[in-house]
Amino acid sequence: MADTQQVDARAERKVARLAREISAFSKAHGGAEGQVAHIGERGARIVLVGEDGGWGDLVAPTYEIAEKAVEKAGITVHESFDGEFAAKVRTGPYEWKRMAGIQIGG
């Protein structure tokens, strides 16, 4: 029983830490929305898009922890990363250069 409590406490600390990071991102970008996606054995990716078009992501060890973190942070969560939600992302010269470099083998 003690092992289960220890695992639960660790998971709750991770949820709280992720929720704080999500909230800080939201505050810095005038609000935020997100999407949670499975990334296999590594857990889940939380993609964040700010109201100003800024974006970022976080990785949670499990999908359940990711879901709890976005819920605790109180942001709107989308089922998929498309449509109006994806259109909010603003990319800059760095991203375009990286995308072009990938296309031409750089």
Jmol script that loads the backbone (N, CA, C; Angstrom):
load data "model"
ATOM      1  N   MET A   1       0.820  -1.201   0.000  1.00  0.00           N
ATOM      2  CA  MET A   1       0.000   0.000   0.000  1.00  0.00           C
ATOM      3  C   MET A   1       0.860   1.259   0.000  1.00  0.00           C
ATOM      4  N   ALA A   2       1.954   1.242   0.728  1.00  0.00           N
ATOM      5  CA  ALA A   2       2.827   2.408   0.798  1.00  0.00           C
ATOM      6  C   ALA A   2       3.398   2.741  -0.578  1.00  0.00           C
ATOM      7  N   ASP A   3       3.715   1.704  -1.380  1.00  0.00           N
ATOM      8  CA  ASP A   3       4.246   1.948  -2.714  1.00  0.00           C
ATOM      9  C   ASP A   3       3.232   2.669  -3.590  1.00  0.00           C
ATOM     10  N   THR A   4       1.963   2.284  -3.506  1.00  0.00           N
ATOM     11  CA  THR A   4       0.912   2.920  -4.288  1.00  0.00           C
ATOM     12  C   THR A   4       0.760   4.378  -3.888  1.00  0.00           C
ATOM     13  N   GLN A   5       0.806   4.646  -2.583  1.00  0.00           N
ATOM     14  CA  GLN A   5       0.699   6.023  -2.109  1.00  0.00           C
ATOM     15  C   GLN A   5       1.883   6.853  -2.590  1.00  0.00           C
ATOM     16  N   GLN A   6       3.067   6.248  -2.614  1.00  0.00           N
ATOM     17  CA  GLN A   6       4.260   6.951  -3.058  1.00  0.00           C
ATOM     18  C   GLN A   6       4.145   7.293  -4.548  1.00  0.00           C
ATOM     19  N   VAL A   7       3.676   6.335  -5.348  1.00  0.00           N
ATOM     20  CA  VAL A   7       3.483   6.565  -6.779  1.00  0.00           C
ATOM     21  C   VAL A   7       2.428   7.644  -6.998  1.00  0.00           C
ATOM     22  N   ASP A   8       1.309   7.571  -6.258  1.00  0.00           N
ATOM     23  CA  ASP A   8       0.254   8.569  -6.383  1.00  0.00           C
ATOM     24  C   ASP A   8       0.760   9.959  -6.016  1.00  0.00           C
ATOM     25  N   ALA A   9       1.540  10.065  -4.954  1.00  0.00           N
ATOM     26  CA  ALA A   9       2.086  11.351  -4.530  1.00  0.00           C
ATOM     27  C   ALA A   9       3.029  11.907  -5.591  1.00  0.00           C
ATOM     28  N   ARG A  10       3.845  11.048  -6.173  1.00  0.00           N
ATOM     29  CA  ARG A  10       4.773  11.468  -7.225  1.00  0.00           C
ATOM     30  C   ARG A  10       3.991  11.979  -8.442  1.00  0.00           C
ATOM     31  N   ALA A  11       2.934  11.245  -8.812  1.00  0.00           N
ATOM     32  CA  ALA A  11       2.111  11.649  -9.952  1.00  0.00           C
ATOM     33  C   ALA A  11       1.432  12.988  -9.677  1.00  0.00           C
ATOM     34  N   GLU A  12       0.926  13.176  -8.471  1.00  0.00           N
ATOM     35  CA  GLU A  12       0.271  14.444  -8.126  1.00  0.00           C
ATOM     36  C   GLU A  12       1.256  15.606  -8.157  1.00  0.00           C
ATOM     37  N   ARG A  13       2.491  15.377  -7.724  1.00  0.00           N
ATOM     38  CA  ARG A  13       3.516  16.432  -7.793  1.00  0.00           C
ATOM     39  C   ARG A  13       3.819  16.785  -9.248  1.00  0.00           C
ATOM     40  N   LYS A  14       3.856  15.777 -10.110  1.00  0.00           N
ATOM     41  CA  LYS A  14       4.114  16.001 -11.537  1.00  0.00           C
ATOM     42  C   LYS A  14       2.957  16.779 -12.162  1.00  0.00           C
ATOM     43  N   VAL A  15       1.735  16.418 -11.816  1.00  0.00           N
ATOM     44  CA  VAL A  15       0.553  17.143 -12.305  1.00  0.00           C
ATOM     45  C   VAL A  15       0.639  18.603 -11.879  1.00  0.00           C
ATOM     46  N   ALA A  16       0.957  18.839 -10.615  1.00  0.00           N
ATOM     47  CA  ALA A  16       1.038  20.207 -10.093  1.00  0.00           C
ATOM     48  C   ALA A  16       2.128  21.007 -10.797  1.00  0.00           C
ATOM     49  N   ARG A  17       3.287  20.381 -11.037  1.00  0.00           N
ATOM     50  CA  ARG A  17       4.392  21.079 -11.700  1.00  0.00           C
ATOM     51  C   ARG A  17       4.015  21.437 -13.140  1.00  0.00           C
ATOM     52  N   LEU A  18       3.442  20.475 -13.861  1.00  0.00           N
ATOM     53  CA  LEU A  18       3.021  20.744 -15.235  1.00  0.00           C
ATOM     54  C   LEU A  18       1.952  21.828 -15.280  1.00  0.00           C
ATOM     55  N   ALA A  19       1.003  21.778 -14.356  1.00  0.00           N
ATOM     56  CA  ALA A  19      -0.070  22.787 -14.312  1.00  0.00           C
ATOM     57  C   ALA A  19       0.518  24.177 -14.065  1.00  0.00           C
ATOM     58  N   ARG A  20       1.532  24.275 -13.203  1.00  0.00           N
ATOM     59  CA  ARG A  20       2.189  25.569 -12.967  1.00  0.00           C
ATOM     60  C   ARG A  20       2.874  26.065 -14.241  1.00  0.00           C
ATOM     61  N   GLU A  21       3.539  25.168 -14.962  1.00  0.00           N
ATOM     62  CA  GLU A  21       4.210  25.550 -16.208  1.00  0.00           C
ATOM     63  C   GLU A  21       3.199  25.989 -17.266  1.00  0.00           C
ATOM     64  N   ILE A  22       2.090  25.280 -17.360  1.00  0.00           N
ATOM     65  CA  ILE A  22       1.031  25.633 -18.309  1.00  0.00           C
ATOM     66  C   ILE A  22       0.458  27.005 -17.952  1.00  0.00           C
ATOM     67  N   SER A  23       0.194  27.223 -16.668  1.00  0.00           N
ATOM     68  CA  SER A  23      -0.354  28.505 -16.215  1.00  0.00           C
ATOM     69  C   SER A  23       0.617  29.650 -16.476  1.00  0.00           C
ATOM     70  N   ALA A  24       1.906  29.417 -16.263  1.00  0.00           N
ATOM     71  CA  ALA A  24       2.913  30.448 -16.521  1.00  0.00           C
ATOM     72  C   ALA A  24       2.960  30.787 -18.015  1.00  0.00           C
ATOM     73  N   PHE A  25       2.889  29.757 -18.859  1.00  0.00           N
ATOM     74  CA  PHE A  25       2.860  29.983 -20.305  1.00  0.00           C
ATOM     75  C   PHE A  25       1.627  30.811 -20.664  1.00  0.00           C
ATOM     76  N   SER A  26       0.486  30.428 -20.128  1.00  0.00           N
ATOM     77  CA  SER A  26      -0.765  31.122 -20.416  1.00  0.00           C
ATOM     78  C   SER A  26      -0.674  32.590 -19.998  1.00  0.00           C
ATOM     79  N   LYS A  27      -0.147  32.851 -18.827  1.00  0.00           N
ATOM     80  CA  LYS A  27      -0.010  34.220 -18.329  1.00  0.00           C
ATOM     81  C   LYS A  27       0.928  35.029 -19.232  1.00  0.00           C
ATOM     82  N   ALA A  28       2.018  34.427 -19.673  1.00  0.00           N
ATOM     83  CA  ALA A  28       3.002  35.117 -20.501  1.00  0.00           C
ATOM     84  C   ALA A  28       2.498  35.400 -21.913  1.00  0.00           C
ATOM     85  N   HIS A  29       1.494  34.641 -22.362  1.00  0.00           N
ATOM     86  CA  HIS A  29       1.019  34.767 -23.743  1.00  0.00           C
ATOM     87  C   HIS A  29      -0.434  35.237 -23.847  1.00  0.00           C
ATOM     88  N   GLY A  30      -0.949  35.847 -22.789  1.00  0.00           N
ATOM     89  CA  GLY A  30      -2.301  36.409 -22.833  1.00  0.00           C
ATOM     90  C   GLY A  30      -3.403  35.380 -22.868  1.00  0.00           C
ATOM     91  N   GLY A  31      -3.131  34.192 -22.360  1.00  0.00           N
ATOM     92  CA  GLY A  31      -4.074  33.082 -22.391  1.00  0.00           C
ATOM     93  C   GLY A  31      -3.501  31.971 -23.243  1.00  0.00           C
ATOM     94  N   ALA A  32      -4.053  30.784 -23.104  1.00  0.00           N
ATOM     95  CA  ALA A  32      -3.543  29.650 -23.877  1.00  0.00           C
ATOM     96  C   ALA A  32      -4.608  28.594 -24.058  1.00  0.00           C
ATOM     97  N   GLU A  33      -4.421  27.822 -25.112  1.00  0.00           N
ATOM     98  CA  GLU A  33      -5.231  26.639 -25.388  1.00  0.00           C
ATOM     99  C   GLU A  33      -4.259  25.503 -25.610  1.00  0.00           C
ATOM    100  N   GLY A  34      -4.733  24.264 -25.526  1.00  0.00           N
ATOM    101  CA  GLY A  34      -3.819  23.152 -25.691  1.00  0.00           C
ATOM    102  C   GLY A  34      -4.441  21.936 -26.338  1.00  0.00           C
ATOM    103  N   GLN A  35      -3.576  20.960 -26.583  1.00  0.00           N
ATOM    104  CA  GLN A  35      -3.984  19.674 -27.125  1.00  0.00           C
ATOM    105  C   GLN A  35      -3.045  18.631 -26.540  1.00  0.00           C
ATOM    106  N   VAL A  36      -3.600  17.495 -26.131  1.00  0.00           N
ATOM    107  CA  VAL A  36      -2.810  16.410 -25.552  1.00  0.00           C
ATOM    108  C   VAL A  36      -2.774  15.261 -26.550  1.00  0.00           C
ATOM    109  N   ALA A  37      -1.565  14.744 -26.803  1.00  0.00           N
ATOM    110  CA  ALA A  37      -1.409  13.650 -27.765  1.00  0.00           C
ATOM    111  C   ALA A  37      -0.514  12.563 -27.185  1.00  0.00           C
ATOM    112  N   HIS A  38      -0.880  11.312 -27.431  1.00  0.00           N
ATOM    113  CA  HIS A  38      -0.040  10.178 -27.038  1.00  0.00           C
ATOM    114  C   HIS A  38       1.267  10.234 -27.815  1.00  0.00           C
ATOM    115  N   ILE A  39       2.374   9.918 -27.149  1.00  0.00           N
ATOM    116  CA  ILE A  39       3.655   9.801 -27.856  1.00  0.00           C
ATOM    117  C   ILE A  39       4.304   8.457 -27.527  1.00  0.00           C
ATOM    118  N   GLY A  40       3.466   7.435 -27.473  1.00  0.00           N
ATOM    119  CA  GLY A  40       3.970   6.091 -27.239  1.00  0.00           C
ATOM    120  C   GLY A  40       4.382   5.860 -25.797  1.00  0.00           C
ATOM    121  N   GLU A  41       5.418   5.080 -25.612  1.00  0.00           N
ATOM    122  CA  GLU A  41       5.871   4.729 -24.270  1.00  0.00           C
ATOM    123  C   GLU A  41       6.391   5.927 -23.487  1.00  0.00           C
ATOM    124  N   ARG A  42       6.760   6.992 -24.178  1.00  0.00           N
ATOM    125  CA  ARG A  42       7.295   8.183 -23.510  1.00  0.00           C
ATOM    126  C   ARG A  42       6.230   8.973 -22.781  1.00  0.00           C
ATOM    127  N   GLY A  43       4.965   8.730 -23.065  1.00  0.00           N
ATOM    128  CA  GLY A  43       3.902   9.429 -22.365  1.00  0.00           C
ATOM    129  C   GLY A  43       3.001  10.215 -23.276  1.00  0.00           C
ATOM    130  N   ALA A  44       2.858  11.513 -22.972  1.00  0.00           N
ATOM    131  CA  ALA A  44       1.956  12.371 -23.728  1.00  0.00           C
ATOM    132  C   ALA A  44       2.580  13.748 -23.906  1.00  0.00           C
ATOM    133  N   ARG A  45       2.299  14.349 -25.035  1.00  0.00           N
ATOM    134  CA  ARG A  45       2.795  15.686 -25.350  1.00  0.00           C
ATOM    135  C   ARG A  45       1.640  16.659 -25.180  1.00  0.00           C
ATOM    136  N   ILE A  46       1.910  17.746 -24.468  1.00  0.00           N
ATOM    137  CA  ILE A  46       0.937  18.817 -24.300  1.00  0.00           C
ATOM    138  C   ILE A  46       1.410  19.974 -25.176  1.00  0.00           C
ATOM    139  N   VAL A  47       0.673  20.243 -26.254  1.00  0.00           N
ATOM    140  CA  VAL A  47       1.010  21.364 -27.140  1.00  0.00           C
ATOM    141  C   VAL A  47       0.211  22.568 -26.663  1.00  0.00           C
ATOM    142  N   LEU A  48       0.903  23.684 -26.477  1.00  0.00           N
ATOM    143  CA  LEU A  48       0.274  24.909 -25.997  1.00  0.00           C
ATOM    144  C   LEU A  48       0.376  25.995 -27.067  1.00  0.00           C
ATOM    145  N   VAL A  49      -0.712  26.728 -27.255  1.00  0.00           N
ATOM    146  CA  VAL A  49      -0.720  27.858 -28.173  1.00  0.00           C
ATOM    147  C   VAL A  49      -1.291  29.049 -27.420  1.00  0.00           C
ATOM    148  N   GLY A  50      -0.495  30.117 -27.355  1.00  0.00           N
ATOM    149  CA  GLY A  50      -0.920  31.321 -26.657  1.00  0.00           C
ATOM    150  C   GLY A  50      -1.817  32.182 -27.514  1.00  0.00           C
ATOM    151  N   GLU A  51      -2.535  33.082 -26.879  1.00  0.00           N
ATOM    152  CA  GLU A  51      -3.407  34.009 -27.607  1.00  0.00           C
ATOM    153  C   GLU A  51      -2.608  34.913 -28.530  1.00  0.00           C
ATOM    154  N   ASP A  52      -1.315  35.106 -28.231  1.00  0.00           N
ATOM    155  CA  ASP A  52      -0.458  35.940 -29.070  1.00  0.00           C
ATOM    156  C   ASP A  52       0.201  35.157 -30.206  1.00  0.00           C
ATOM    157  N   GLY A  53      -0.132  33.869 -30.337  1.00  0.00           N
ATOM    158  CA  GLY A  53       0.434  33.036 -31.388  1.00  0.00           C
ATOM    159  C   GLY A  53       1.686  32.294 -30.973  1.00  0.00           C
ATOM    160  N   GLY A  54       2.220  32.619 -29.796  1.00  0.00           N
ATOM    161  CA  GLY A  54       3.377  31.881 -29.289  1.00  0.00           C
ATOM    162  C   GLY A  54       2.986  30.448 -28.992  1.00  0.00           C
ATOM    163  N   TRP A  55       3.938  29.544 -29.096  1.00  0.00           N
ATOM    164  CA  TRP A  55       3.602  28.144 -28.866  1.00  0.00           C
ATOM    165  C   TRP A  55       4.753  27.431 -28.173  1.00  0.00           C
ATOM    166  N   GLY A  56       4.430  26.293 -27.596  1.00  0.00           N
ATOM    167  CA  GLY A  56       5.419  25.476 -26.922  1.00  0.00           C
ATOM    168  C   GLY A  56       4.808  24.132 -26.597  1.00  0.00           C
ATOM    169  N   ASP A  57       5.603  23.273 -26.008  1.00  0.00           N
ATOM    170  CA  ASP A  57       5.059  21.983 -25.621  1.00  0.00           C
ATOM    171  C   ASP A  57       5.746  21.471 -24.372  1.00  0.00           C
ATOM    172  N   LEU A  58       5.078  20.552 -23.712  1.00  0.00           N
ATOM    173  CA  LEU A  58       5.567  19.885 -22.519  1.00  0.00           C
ATOM    174  C   LEU A  58       5.336  18.391 -22.701  1.00  0.00           C
ATOM    175  N   VAL A  59       6.128  17.577 -22.033  1.00  0.00           N
ATOM    176  CA  VAL A  59       5.930  16.132 -22.087  1.00  0.00           C
ATOM    177  C   VAL A  59       5.592  15.637 -20.688  1.00  0.00           C
ATOM    178  N   ALA A  60       4.529  14.861 -20.607  1.00  0.00           N
ATOM    179  CA  ALA A  60       4.104  14.236 -19.355  1.00  0.00           C
ATOM    180  C   ALA A  60       4.395  12.740 -19.443  1.00  0.00           C
ATOM    181  N   PRO A  61       4.688  12.108 -18.324  1.00  0.00           N
ATOM    182  CA  PRO A  61       5.015  10.682 -18.358  1.00  0.00           C
ATOM    183  C   PRO A  61       3.847   9.772 -18.752  1.00  0.00           C
ATOM    184  N   THR A  62       2.612  10.246 -18.548  1.00  0.00           N
ATOM    185  CA  THR A  62       1.439   9.471 -18.957  1.00  0.00           C
ATOM    186  C   THR A  62       0.373  10.416 -19.506  1.00  0.00           C
ATOM    187  N   TYR A  63      -0.527   9.863 -20.297  1.00  0.00           N
ATOM    188  CA  TYR A  63      -1.638  10.638 -20.836  1.00  0.00           C
ATOM    189  C   TYR A  63      -2.527  11.136 -19.700  1.00  0.00           C
ATOM    190  N   GLU A  64      -2.740  10.291 -18.703  1.00  0.00           N
ATOM    191  CA  GLU A  64      -3.581  10.657 -17.557  1.00  0.00           C
ATOM    192  C   GLU A  64      -3.014  11.866 -16.817  1.00  0.00           C
ATOM    193  N   ILE A  65      -1.712  11.882 -16.602  1.00  0.00           N
ATOM    194  CA  ILE A  65      -1.085  13.019 -15.927  1.00  0.00           C
ATOM    195  C   ILE A  65      -1.233  14.278 -16.775  1.00  0.00           C
ATOM    196  N   ALA A  66      -1.048  14.157 -18.078  1.00  0.00           N
ATOM    197  CA  ALA A  66      -1.206  15.308 -18.976  1.00  0.00           C
ATOM    198  C   ALA A  66      -2.624  15.857 -18.898  1.00  0.00           C
ATOM    199  N   GLU A  67      -3.618  14.981 -18.945  1.00  0.00           N
ATOM    200  CA  GLU A  67      -5.016  15.413 -18.871  1.00  0.00           C
ATOM    201  C   GLU A  67      -5.310  16.129 -17.559  1.00  0.00           C
ATOM    202  N   LYS A  68      -4.805  15.580 -16.461  1.00  0.00           N
ATOM    203  CA  LYS A  68      -5.025  16.206 -15.150  1.00  0.00           C
ATOM    204  C   LYS A  68      -4.349  17.567 -15.080  1.00  0.00           C
ATOM    205  N   ALA A  69      -3.171  17.694 -15.681  1.00  0.00           N
ATOM    206  CA  ALA A  69      -2.434  18.958 -15.634  1.00  0.00           C
ATOM    207  C   ALA A  69      -3.160  20.060 -16.403  1.00  0.00           C
ATOM    208  N   VAL A  70      -3.656  19.758 -17.609  1.00  0.00           N
ATOM    209  CA  VAL A  70      -4.361  20.790 -18.376  1.00  0.00           C
ATOM    210  C   VAL A  70      -5.675  21.152 -17.696  1.00  0.00           C
ATOM    211  N   GLU A  71      -6.310  20.172 -17.080  1.00  0.00           N
ATOM    212  CA  GLU A  71      -7.544  20.439 -16.347  1.00  0.00           C
ATOM    213  C   GLU A  71      -7.261  21.353 -15.153  1.00  0.00           C
ATOM    214  N   LYS A  72      -6.206  21.046 -14.420  1.00  0.00           N
ATOM    215  CA  LYS A  72      -5.839  21.843 -13.247  1.00  0.00           C
ATOM    216  C   LYS A  72      -5.455  23.265 -13.649  1.00  0.00           C
ATOM    217  N   ALA A  73      -4.799  23.411 -14.798  1.00  0.00           N
ATOM    218  CA  ALA A  73      -4.402  24.737 -15.279  1.00  0.00           C
ATOM    219  C   ALA A  73      -5.602  25.530 -15.795  1.00  0.00           C
ATOM    220  N   GLY A  74      -6.680  24.838 -16.149  1.00  0.00           N
ATOM    221  CA  GLY A  74      -7.905  25.510 -16.567  1.00  0.00           C
ATOM    222  C   GLY A  74      -7.893  26.049 -17.986  1.00  0.00           C
ATOM    223  N   ILE A  75      -7.093  25.455 -18.870  1.00  0.00           N
ATOM    224  CA  ILE A  75      -7.074  25.926 -20.256  1.00  0.00           C
ATOM    225  C   ILE A  75      -8.061  25.134 -21.102  1.00  0.00           C
ATOM    226  N   THR A  76      -8.435  25.697 -22.237  1.00  0.00           N
ATOM    227  CA  THR A  76      -9.278  24.990 -23.201  1.00  0.00           C
ATOM    228  C   THR A  76      -8.427  23.931 -23.883  1.00  0.00           C
ATOM    229  N   VAL A  77      -8.954  22.721 -23.988  1.00  0.00           N
ATOM    230  CA  VAL A  77      -8.218  21.620 -24.615  1.00  0.00           C
ATOM    231  C   VAL A  77      -8.968  21.168 -25.862  1.00  0.00           C
ATOM    232  N   HIS A  78      -8.227  21.033 -26.962  1.00  0.00           N
ATOM    233  CA  HIS A  78      -8.797  20.599 -28.236  1.00  0.00           C
ATOM    234  C   HIS A  78      -8.494  19.125 -28.461  1.00  0.00           C
ATOM    235  N   GLU A  79      -9.381  18.466 -29.198  1.00  0.00           N
ATOM    236  CA  GLU A  79      -9.203  17.046 -29.519  1.00  0.00           C
ATOM    237  C   GLU A  79      -8.057  16.821 -30.494  1.00  0.00           C
ATOM    238  N   SER A  80      -7.873  17.770 -31.419  1.00  0.00           N
ATOM    239  CA  SER A  80      -6.819  17.615 -32.419  1.00  0.00           C
ATOM    240  C   SER A  80      -6.166  18.966 -32.683  1.00  0.00           C
ATOM    241  N   PHE A  81      -5.021  18.904 -33.327  1.00  0.00           N
ATOM    242  CA  PHE A  81      -4.262  20.123 -33.628  1.00  0.00           C
ATOM    243  C   PHE A  81      -4.504  20.501 -35.084  1.00  0.00           C
ATOM    244  N   ASP A  82      -5.666  21.104 -35.330  1.00  0.00           N
ATOM    245  CA  ASP A  82      -6.012  21.503 -36.691  1.00  0.00           C
ATOM    246  C   ASP A  82      -6.995  22.662 -36.652  1.00  0.00           C
ATOM    247  N   GLY A  83      -7.416  23.084 -37.812  1.00  0.00           N
ATOM    248  CA  GLY A  83      -8.433  24.120 -37.927  1.00  0.00           C
ATOM    249  C   GLY A  83      -8.028  25.446 -37.313  1.00  0.00           C
ATOM    250  N   GLU A  84      -8.989  26.112 -36.693  1.00  0.00           N
ATOM    251  CA  GLU A  84      -8.767  27.425 -36.096  1.00  0.00           C
ATOM    252  C   GLU A  84      -7.685  27.380 -35.023  1.00  0.00           C
ATOM    253  N   PHE A  85      -7.628  26.292 -34.277  1.00  0.00           N
ATOM    254  CA  PHE A  85      -6.625  26.158 -33.220  1.00  0.00           C
ATOM    255  C   PHE A  85      -5.215  26.194 -33.815  1.00  0.00           C
ATOM    256  N   ALA A  86      -4.950  25.390 -34.817  1.00  0.00           N
ATOM    257  CA  ALA A  86      -3.623  25.353 -35.443  1.00  0.00           C
ATOM    258  C   ALA A  86      -3.308  26.674 -36.134  1.00  0.00           C
ATOM    259  N   ALA A  87      -4.324  27.337 -36.662  1.00  0.00           N
ATOM    260  CA  ALA A  87      -4.113  28.603 -37.367  1.00  0.00           C
ATOM    261  C   ALA A  87      -3.650  29.721 -36.442  1.00  0.00           C
ATOM    262  N   LYS A  88      -3.817  29.561 -35.137  1.00  0.00           N
ATOM    263  CA  LYS A  88      -3.384  30.579 -34.179  1.00  0.00           C
ATOM    264  C   LYS A  88      -1.869  30.628 -34.016  1.00  0.00           C
ATOM    265  N   VAL A  89      -1.179  29.557 -34.391  1.00  0.00           N
ATOM    266  CA  VAL A  89       0.279  29.490 -34.221  1.00  0.00           C
ATOM    267  C   VAL A  89       0.953  30.489 -35.154  1.00  0.00           C
ATOM    268  N   ARG A  90       1.870  31.247 -34.585  1.00  0.00           N
ATOM    269  CA  ARG A  90       2.653  32.203 -35.367  1.00  0.00           C
ATOM    270  C   ARG A  90       4.092  31.702 -35.405  1.00  0.00           C
ATOM    271  N   THR A  91       4.586  31.507 -36.606  1.00  0.00           N
ATOM    272  CA  THR A  91       5.969  31.056 -36.750  1.00  0.00           C
ATOM    273  C   THR A  91       6.829  32.224 -37.205  1.00  0.00           C
ATOM    274  N   GLY A  92       8.099  32.134 -36.869  1.00  0.00           N
ATOM    275  CA  GLY A  92       9.034  33.189 -37.221  1.00  0.00           C
ATOM    276  C   GLY A  92      10.101  32.684 -38.170  1.00  0.00           C
ATOM    277  N   PRO A  93      11.099  33.502 -38.425  1.00  0.00           N
ATOM    278  CA  PRO A  93      12.180  33.123 -39.347  1.00  0.00           C
ATOM    279  C   PRO A  93      12.901  31.835 -38.944  1.00  0.00           C
ATOM    280  N   TYR A  94      13.084  31.630 -37.650  1.00  0.00           N
ATOM    281  CA  TYR A  94      13.776  30.424 -37.191  1.00  0.00           C
ATOM    282  C   TYR A  94      13.041  29.168 -37.644  1.00  0.00           C
ATOM    283  N   GLU A  95      11.738  29.122 -37.414  1.00  0.00           N
ATOM    284  CA  GLU A  95      10.958  27.940 -37.781  1.00  0.00           C
ATOM    285  C   GLU A  95      10.976  27.719 -39.284  1.00  0.00           C
ATOM    286  N   TRP A  96      10.829  28.801 -40.066  1.00  0.00           N
ATOM    287  CA  TRP A  96      10.831  28.656 -41.521  1.00  0.00           C
ATOM    288  C   TRP A  96      12.187  28.167 -42.019  1.00  0.00           C
ATOM    289  N   LYS A  97      13.253  28.663 -41.430  1.00  0.00           N
ATOM    290  CA  LYS A  97      14.590  28.214 -41.817  1.00  0.00           C
ATOM    291  C   LYS A  97      14.771  26.734 -41.490  1.00  0.00           C
ATOM    292  N   ARG A  98      14.313  26.318 -40.302  1.00  0.00           N
ATOM    293  CA  ARG A  98      14.413  24.910 -39.908  1.00  0.00           C
ATOM    294  C   ARG A  98      13.610  24.024 -40.850  1.00  0.00           C
ATOM    295  N   MET A  99      12.388  24.453 -41.177  1.00  0.00           N
ATOM    296  CA  MET A  99      11.555  23.658 -42.069  1.00  0.00           C
ATOM    297  C   MET A  99      12.192  23.548 -43.450  1.00  0.00           C
ATOM    298  N   ALA A 100      12.752  24.637 -43.943  1.00  0.00           N
ATOM    299  CA  ALA A 100      13.411  24.608 -45.250  1.00  0.00           C
ATOM    300  C   ALA A 100      14.651  23.722 -45.193  1.00  0.00           C
ATOM    301  N   GLY A 101      15.388  23.797 -44.103  1.00  0.00           N
ATOM    302  CA  GLY A 101      16.593  22.976 -43.949  1.00  0.00           C
ATOM    303  C   GLY A 101      16.272  21.495 -43.939  1.00  0.00           C
ATOM    304  N   ILE A 102      15.170  21.138 -43.337  1.00  0.00           N
ATOM    305  CA  ILE A 102      14.759  19.736 -43.309  1.00  0.00           C
ATOM    306  C   ILE A 102      14.420  19.267 -44.716  1.00  0.00           C
ATOM    307  N   GLN A 103      13.776  20.128 -45.485  1.00  0.00           N
ATOM    308  CA  GLN A 103      13.368  19.776 -46.856  1.00  0.00           C
ATOM    309  C   GLN A 103      14.553  19.586 -47.784  1.00  0.00           C
ATOM    310  N   ILE A 104      15.603  20.365 -47.589  1.00  0.00           N
ATOM    311  CA  ILE A 104      16.751  20.270 -48.502  1.00  0.00           C
ATOM    312  C   ILE A 104      17.927  19.504 -47.903  1.00  0.00           C
ATOM    313  N   GLY A 105      17.644  18.793 -46.820  1.00  0.00           N
ATOM    314  CA  GLY A 105      18.668  17.917 -46.259  1.00  0.00           C
ATOM    315  C   GLY A 105      19.590  18.570 -45.262  1.00  0.00           C
ATOM    316  N   GLY A 106      19.243  19.758 -44.779  1.00  0.00           N
ATOM    317  CA  GLY A 106      20.114  20.453 -43.838  1.00  0.00           C
ATOM    318  C   GLY A 106      19.587  20.356 -42.504  1.00  0.00           C
TER     319      GLY A 106
END
end "model"
wireframe off; spacefill off
backbone 0.3
color backbone group
